[in-house]
């Protein structure tokens, strides 16, 4: 069966939150996030998208099963922690569309779905008008981290081919509990940007 990719906005977002929360926990447990997540936190995080004007969640379905998703919203509508590095650099946050996390089950990778996730989110930004840039951030892990898979290939090349570049000097720190740690610790996150 062909995998279908659709954009979900507005009131329809609430209906998919439980399935997406479960998916995000499963995918983010793996490298490089190593995230020991909870349904309560994920459901609360995703529910904010249903309350944020012009937000979108892009969903990949195989039949009735949701196998991947990607979030996005105007930067001005997401948590202040995400917009703080842009404010500090004097960027006009009302002109930036923030592409949040993308998650995809391993069996569905390498099929072009990552491109579809970006295509749909960038199309949402363009359809709204007024956005000059798209941005996202990604965790930075040390190359000698003990849980780093030997065959891991960073996504930098994929993001660069999509037209994104590292926004030099624009980083943030976000805390979560790793699967091998007893408490939450802060991790550096590097922002990437693209002209729309």
Backbone as CSV, one residue per row, in Angstrom:
resi,resn,N_x,N_y,N_z,CA_x,CA_y,CA_z,C_x,C_y,C_z
1,UNK,0.838,-1.189,0.000,0.000,0.000,0.000,0.879,1.248,0.000
2,UNK,0.462,2.237,-0.757,1.227,3.483,-0.853,1.039,4.326,0.411
3,UNK,2.133,4.875,0.897,2.071,5.742,2.070,1.503,7.090,1.656
4,UNK,0.518,7.558,2.406,-0.151,8.834,2.118,0.367,9.900,3.075
5,UNK,0.658,11.078,2.560,1.119,12.194,3.384,0.093,13.315,3.278
6,UNK,-0.413,13.748,4.438,-1.446,14.789,4.464,-1.104,15.832,5.516
7,UNK,-1.582,17.050,5.304,-1.442,18.127,6.282,-2.716,18.222,7.095
8,UNK,-2.563,18.310,8.408,-3.707,18.434,9.308,-3.585,19.772,10.027
9,UNK,-4.655,20.545,10.002,-4.641,21.872,10.637,-5.897,22.061,11.477
10,UNK,-5.894,23.127,12.283,-7.084,23.543,13.020,-7.620,22.495,13.973
11,UNK,-8.951,22.387,14.034,-9.608,21.495,14.991,-9.278,20.025,14.755
12,UNK,-8.895,19.661,13.529,-8.592,18.258,13.225,-7.323,17.776,13.932
13,UNK,-6.503,18.699,14.427,-5.259,18.298,15.082,-5.517,17.495,16.359
14,UNK,-6.532,17.869,17.109,-6.779,17.223,18.404,-7.019,15.721,18.257
15,UNK,-7.665,15.309,17.174,-8.021,13.905,17.000,-6.810,12.988,16.824
16,UNK,-5.691,13.530,16.347,-4.522,12.688,16.086,-3.467,12.756,17.189
17,UNK,-3.682,13.575,18.200,-2.672,13.766,19.248,-2.267,12.464,19.940
18,UNK,-3.189,11.606,20.389,-2.736,10.394,21.100,-1.834,9.496,20.251
19,UNK,-2.192,9.278,18.987,-1.374,8.426,18.117,-0.020,9.055,17.853
20,UNK,0.000,10.371,17.677,1.273,11.053,17.406,2.170,11.045,18.634
21,UNK,1.587,11.208,19.814,2.383,11.175,21.050,3.086,9.828,21.190
22,UNK,2.362,8.752,20.943,2.943,7.406,21.038,4.059,7.225,20.010
23,UNK,3.835,7.699,18.795,4.837,7.593,17.734,6.103,8.367,18.090
24,UNK,5.949,9.597,18.571,7.095,10.435,18.903,7.944,9.792,20.009
25,UNK,7.305,9.228,21.013,8.043,8.575,22.096,8.862,7.415,21.545
26,UNK,8.256,6.621,20.664,8.942,5.450,20.101,10.153,5.864,19.266
27,UNK,9.997,6.863,18.396,11.082,7.255,17.497,12.175,8.023,18.238
28,UNK,11.788,8.930,19.128,12.777,9.756,19.813,13.588,9.000,20.866
29,UNK,13.233,7.747,21.178,14.050,6.952,22.100,15.401,6.617,21.477
30,UNK,15.469,6.694,20.156,16.675,6.295,19.441,17.588,7.495,19.192
31,UNK,18.816,7.200,18.783,19.808,8.217,18.473,19.279,9.138,17.385
32,UNK,19.528,10.445,17.491,20.401,11.115,18.461,19.673,11.700,19.674
33,UNK,18.333,11.541,19.743,17.620,12.204,20.841,17.653,11.413,22.136
34,UNK,17.568,10.075,22.062,17.653,9.224,23.258,16.651,9.654,24.330
35,UNK,15.495,10.086,23.893,14.495,10.744,24.730,13.628,9.735,25.469
36,UNK,13.622,9.840,26.773,12.799,8.983,27.623,11.497,9.731,27.909
37,UNK,10.591,9.714,26.934,9.399,10.557,26.997,8.214,9.910,27.692
38,UNK,7.204,10.744,27.952,5.968,10.278,28.572,4.780,10.712,27.724
39,UNK,3.703,9.931,27.791,2.500,10.259,27.032,1.920,11.600,27.483
40,UNK,1.932,11.858,28.783,1.359,13.115,29.289,2.080,14.326,28.706
41,UNK,3.421,14.294,28.729,4.165,15.433,28.204,3.920,15.593,26.712
42,UNK,4.014,14.493,25.972,3.851,14.564,24.519,2.453,15.033,24.124
43,UNK,1.440,14.520,24.805,0.069,14.933,24.494,-0.108,16.423,24.754
44,UNK,0.477,16.917,25.843,0.389,18.345,26.152,1.124,19.189,25.134
45,UNK,2.315,18.740,24.730,3.114,19.463,23.743,2.369,19.536,22.410
46,UNK,1.845,18.402,21.962,1.159,18.368,20.672,-0.162,19.127,20.705
47,UNK,-0.830,19.117,21.858,-2.106,19.830,21.972,-1.936,21.328,21.745
48,UNK,-0.748,21.846,22.060,-0.504,23.280,21.840,-0.625,23.637,20.357
49,UNK,-0.326,22.671,19.473,-0.448,22.945,18.050,-1.912,23.142,17.647
50,UNK,-2.823,22.436,18.310,-4.238,22.606,17.972,-4.759,23.950,18.462
51,UNK,-4.011,24.578,19.362,-4.407,25.883,19.893,-3.634,27.035,19.254
52,UNK,-2.658,26.717,18.384,-1.827,27.741,17.762,-2.336,28.056,16.365
53,UNK,-2.635,29.310,16.130,-3.138,29.715,14.819,-2.118,29.388,13.733
54,UNK,-2.594,28.815,12.642,-1.802,28.543,11.432,-0.784,27.423,11.598
55,UNK,-0.875,26.664,12.694,0.009,25.510,12.874,-0.431,24.384,11.946
56,UNK,0.511,23.486,11.676,0.218,22.317,10.847,0.981,21.121,11.388
57,UNK,0.360,19.960,11.308,1.069,18.705,11.542,0.910,17.885,10.274
58,UNK,2.029,17.483,9.711,2.029,16.665,8.506,2.118,15.203,8.951
59,UNK,1.221,14.390,8.426,1.118,12.993,8.868,1.353,12.057,7.694
60,UNK,2.153,11.019,7.922,2.344,9.945,6.949,1.572,8.731,7.450
61,UNK,0.691,8.207,6.586,-0.123,7.050,6.947,0.155,5.890,5.997
62,UNK,0.188,4.699,6.572,0.213,3.466,5.794,-1.074,2.745,6.154
63,UNK,-2.081,2.884,5.293,-3.405,2.398,5.651,-3.946,3.248,6.782
64,UNK,-4.357,2.605,7.869,-4.880,3.339,9.028,-3.780,3.704,10.023
65,UNK,-2.589,3.153,9.838,-1.501,3.378,10.801,-0.743,4.662,10.482
66,UNK,-0.515,5.484,11.507,0.321,6.677,11.365,1.763,6.244,11.580
67,UNK,2.600,6.445,10.543,3.989,5.962,10.599,5.002,7.094,10.706
68,UNK,4.541,8.343,10.590,5.442,9.476,10.696,4.669,10.766,10.830
69,UNK,5.345,11.798,11.327,4.707,13.107,11.425,5.767,14.195,11.551
70,UNK,5.373,15.399,11.212,6.246,16.565,11.342,5.381,17.750,11.745
71,UNK,5.881,18.569,12.649,5.129,19.706,13.172,5.695,21.017,12.641
72,UNK,4.841,22.040,12.600,5.304,23.374,12.206,4.270,24.413,12.635
73,UNK,4.748,25.632,12.863,3.891,26.739,13.259,4.672,28.040,13.102
74,UNK,3.968,29.155,13.025,4.690,30.431,13.048,5.546,30.518,14.311
75,UNK,6.779,30.976,14.162,7.694,31.053,15.298,7.114,31.898,16.426
76,UNK,6.371,32.924,16.081,5.778,33.791,17.103,4.742,33.057,17.951
77,UNK,4.265,31.898,17.468,3.234,31.166,18.197,3.736,30.005,19.020
78,UNK,5.042,29.716,18.965,5.563,28.589,19.740,6.226,29.102,21.015
79,UNK,6.685,28.164,21.854,7.267,28.540,23.137,8.410,29.548,22.952
80,UNK,8.521,30.454,23.899,9.512,31.529,23.819,10.936,31.004,23.751
81,UNK,11.176,29.788,24.284,12.529,29.229,24.252,13.028,29.044,22.811
82,UNK,12.094,28.768,21.901,12.478,28.561,20.503,12.781,29.891,19.811
83,UNK,12.052,30.922,20.166,12.243,32.206,19.492,13.348,33.054,20.116
84,UNK,13.762,32.725,21.345,14.750,33.543,22.050,16.042,33.754,21.266
85,UNK,16.648,32.718,20.649,17.883,32.961,19.890,17.678,33.909,18.710
86,UNK,16.490,33.888,18.111,16.211,34.782,16.987,16.050,36.220,17.476
87,UNK,15.378,36.372,18.597,15.231,37.710,19.184,16.597,38.283,19.550
88,UNK,17.457,37.432,20.128,18.785,37.881,20.550,19.627,38.349,19.371
89,UNK,19.369,37.810,18.184,20.113,38.204,16.977,19.400,39.312,16.201
90,UNK,18.304,39.828,16.775,17.587,40.910,16.122,16.722,40.486,14.945
91,UNK,16.395,39.198,14.857,15.543,38.711,13.773,14.088,39.040,14.044
92,UNK,13.340,39.286,12.982,11.902,39.560,13.088,11.171,38.220,13.123
93,UNK,10.769,37.780,14.311,10.219,36.426,14.441,8.870,36.265,13.739
94,UNK,8.164,37.342,13.502,6.875,37.228,12.810,7.043,36.821,11.348
95,UNK,8.277,36.838,10.849,8.548,36.482,9.452,9.142,35.078,9.311
96,UNK,9.243,34.349,10.435,9.883,33.030,10.420,8.859,31.946,10.741
97,UNK,8.838,30.924,9.910,7.975,29.759,10.124,8.839,28.658,10.709
98,UNK,8.428,28.140,11.863,9.245,27.187,12.594,8.819,25.754,12.283
99,UNK,9.727,24.996,11.704,9.504,23.573,11.460,9.996,22.814,12.682
100,UNK,9.074,22.260,13.414,9.448,21.512,14.608,9.993,20.142,14.246
101,UNK,9.691,19.183,15.050,10.295,17.867,14.918,9.653,17.046,13.792
102,UNK,10.470,16.206,13.197,10.001,15.194,12.249,10.345,13.827,12.825
103,UNK,9.391,12.918,12.805,9.639,11.547,13.251,9.069,10.589,12.214
104,UNK,9.791,9.499,11.995,9.388,8.519,10.995,9.901,7.155,11.430
105,UNK,9.022,6.162,11.403,9.445,4.818,11.770,10.554,4.341,10.827
106,UNK,11.539,3.615,11.351,12.695,3.219,10.539,12.344,2.518,9.231
107,UNK,11.314,1.684,9.227,10.965,0.921,8.019,10.512,1.812,6.869
108,UNK,10.179,3.070,7.157,9.649,3.975,6.136,10.661,5.029,5.697
109,UNK,11.868,4.940,6.205,12.898,5.914,5.832,13.493,5.580,4.467
110,UNK,14.016,6.606,3.803,14.616,6.397,2.492,13.608,6.320,1.357
111,UNK,12.358,6.727,1.616,11.310,6.669,0.598,10.858,8.058,0.138
112,UNK,11.565,9.080,0.577,11.192,10.434,0.188,10.201,11.113,1.106
113,UNK,9.830,10.470,2.206,8.836,11.051,3.107,9.393,12.264,3.854
114,UNK,10.691,12.262,4.133,11.307,13.430,4.766,11.161,14.665,3.895
115,UNK,11.332,14.493,2.585,11.126,15.610,1.652,9.664,16.055,1.677
116,UNK,8.756,15.099,1.706,7.329,15.444,1.747,6.990,16.243,2.998
117,UNK,7.597,15.857,4.126,7.347,16.602,5.363,7.756,18.069,5.195
118,UNK,8.940,18.301,4.645,9.376,19.683,4.424,8.522,20.379,3.365
119,UNK,8.190,19.675,2.288,7.357,20.272,1.238,6.039,20.789,1.800
120,UNK,5.379,19.969,2.603,4.077,20.347,3.159,4.204,21.515,4.141
121,UNK,5.234,21.484,4.974,5.380,22.559,5.965,5.757,23.878,5.288
122,UNK,6.647,23.818,4.312,7.015,25.041,3.597,5.828,25.566,2.778
123,UNK,5.009,24.658,2.240,3.809,25.077,1.507,2.833,25.787,2.441
124,UNK,2.724,25.313,3.687,1.859,25.982,4.658,2.353,27.403,4.911
125,UNK,3.670,27.565,5.072,4.236,28.899,5.314,3.952,29.819,4.134
126,UNK,4.157,29.315,2.923,3.932,30.151,1.731,2.461,30.492,1.554
127,UNK,1.578,29.551,1.883,0.142,29.808,1.709,-0.358,30.879,2.678
128,UNK,0.291,30.992,3.825,-0.110,31.995,4.811,0.369,33.380,4.408
129,UNK,1.499,33.434,3.701,2.059,34.712,3.274,2.788,35.418,4.417
130,UNK,3.742,36.261,4.046,4.445,37.083,5.032,5.667,36.450,5.652
131,UNK,5.893,35.160,5.393,7.062,34.497,5.973,8.221,34.540,4.981
132,UNK,9.374,34.976,5.468,10.557,35.067,4.612,11.529,33.918,4.834
133,UNK,11.403,33.227,5.978,12.329,32.149,6.311,11.610,30.985,6.968
134,UNK,12.188,29.815,6.785,11.792,28.612,7.500,12.987,28.227,8.374
135,UNK,12.719,27.699,9.562,13.809,27.351,10.475,13.442,26.121,11.296
136,UNK,14.459,25.445,11.775,14.269,24.342,12.711,15.541,24.229,13.544
137,UNK,15.521,23.397,14.569,16.743,23.137,15.332,16.911,21.637,15.530
138,UNK,18.148,21.219,15.716,18.476,19.807,15.883,19.505,19.644,16.986
139,UNK,19.387,18.545,17.717,20.293,18.293,18.825,21.717,18.076,18.313
140,UNK,22.682,18.540,19.100,24.097,18.340,18.793,24.659,17.395,19.861
141,UNK,25.098,16.237,19.414,25.680,15.256,20.325,27.183,15.147,20.061
142,UNK,27.972,14.870,21.104,29.410,14.699,20.885,29.678,13.467,20.026
143,UNK,30.673,13.545,19.144,30.958,12.409,18.254,31.380,11.143,18.983
144,UNK,31.867,11.291,20.218,32.311,10.111,20.971,31.274,9.644,21.995
145,UNK,30.015,10.056,21.824,28.959,9.635,22.753,28.868,8.107,22.755
146,UNK,28.795,7.490,23.936,28.821,6.015,23.991,27.634,5.333,23.311
147,UNK,26.510,6.028,23.118,25.351,5.405,22.486,25.220,5.732,20.996
148,UNK,26.211,6.442,20.455,26.172,6.771,19.036,26.370,5.498,18.195
149,UNK,25.426,5.179,17.301,25.600,3.986,16.459,26.794,4.159,15.518
150,UNK,27.523,3.085,15.291,28.705,3.153,14.431,28.342,3.520,12.990
151,UNK,27.137,3.149,12.555,26.730,3.401,11.172,25.863,4.655,11.030
152,UNK,25.838,5.496,12.052,24.980,6.685,12.007,25.471,7.681,10.954
153,UNK,24.529,8.158,10.143,24.829,9.190,9.145,24.025,10.443,9.523
154,UNK,24.680,11.553,9.876,23.950,12.780,10.229,23.086,13.262,9.061
155,UNK,22.060,14.010,9.390,21.133,14.514,8.379,21.571,15.847,7.779
156,UNK,22.744,16.334,8.133,23.206,17.633,7.633,23.151,17.720,6.107
157,UNK,23.569,16.667,5.419,23.560,16.672,3.967,22.159,16.784,3.401
158,UNK,21.216,16.059,3.992,19.814,16.127,3.575,19.272,17.543,3.756
159,UNK,19.539,18.123,4.928,19.029,19.477,5.190,19.660,20.489,4.243
160,UNK,20.950,20.332,3.967,21.623,21.249,3.046,21.027,21.148,1.646
161,UNK,20.730,19.933,1.204,20.115,19.761,-0.119,18.720,20.382,-0.184
162,UNK,18.090,20.505,0.967,16.772,21.146,1.029,16.895,22.671,1.018
163,UNK,18.121,23.196,1.060,18.332,24.640,1.045,18.543,25.258,2.409
164,UNK,18.658,24.427,3.440,18.883,24.939,4.797,20.379,25.072,5.059
165,UNK,20.730,26.013,5.919,22.114,26.198,6.341,22.137,26.435,7.841
166,UNK,23.243,26.068,8.463,23.383,26.312,9.899,23.371,27.811,10.137
167,UNK,22.553,28.243,11.079,22.507,29.653,11.454,23.601,29.869,12.499
168,UNK,24.749,30.338,12.043,25.910,30.460,12.923,25.593,31.323,14.145
169,UNK,26.002,30.807,15.292,25.804,31.530,16.534,24.399,31.423,17.109
170,UNK,23.528,30.685,16.429,22.152,30.563,16.915,21.933,29.159,17.462
171,UNK,22.048,29.062,18.763,21.827,27.793,19.442,20.954,28.038,20.667
172,UNK,20.394,26.965,21.152,19.609,27.008,22.387,19.923,25.729,23.160
173,UNK,19.479,25.673,24.383,19.641,24.469,25.192,18.275,24.046,25.715
174,UNK,17.947,22.779,25.492,16.691,22.229,25.972,16.990,20.990,26.804
175,UNK,16.221,20.813,27.863,16.468,19.701,28.784,15.427,18.601,28.606
176,UNK,15.900,17.372,28.614,15.015,16.213,28.695,15.807,15.067,29.296
177,UNK,15.100,14.008,29.674,15.744,12.844,30.285,16.138,11.864,29.192
178,UNK,17.424,11.558,29.137,17.910,10.538,28.208,17.571,9.148,28.746
179,UNK,17.504,8.179,27.849,17.144,6.816,28.252,18.187,6.183,29.168
180,UNK,19.417,6.702,29.162,20.485,6.127,29.993,20.861,7.031,31.164
181,UNK,20.026,8.024,31.462,20.339,8.972,32.531,19.203,9.024,33.555
182,UNK,19.521,9.290,34.832,18.475,9.307,35.866,17.680,10.611,35.921
183,UNK,18.258,11.706,35.401,17.594,13.014,35.484,17.687,13.731,34.131
184,UNK,16.896,14.799,34.013,16.963,15.634,32.816,18.294,16.378,32.768
185,UNK,18.837,16.514,31.574,20.034,17.327,31.363,19.833,18.178,30.115
186,UNK,20.472,19.334,30.086,20.333,20.248,28.949,21.218,19.808,27.795
187,UNK,20.659,19.889,26.581,21.408,19.555,25.375,21.457,20.755,24.445
188,UNK,22.598,20.960,23.752,22.657,22.059,22.786,21.852,21.720,21.536
189,UNK,21.164,22.715,21.005,20.371,22.575,19.790,20.840,23.628,18.786
190,UNK,21.202,23.198,17.593,21.666,24.088,16.536,20.497,24.446,15.625
191,UNK,20.320,25.749,15.365,19.272,26.188,14.449,19.774,26.176,13.012
192,UNK,18.866,25.822,12.110,19.096,25.846,10.671,18.021,26.719,10.051
193,UNK,18.367,27.419,8.953,17.414,28.338,8.315,17.444,28.200,6.802
194,UNK,16.346,28.628,6.195,16.222,28.627,4.731,15.407,29.835,4.319
195,UNK,15.828,30.491,3.254,15.023,31.585,2.685,13.820,30.976,1.974
196,UNK,12.653,31.551,2.232,11.453,31.117,1.534,11.168,31.998,0.322
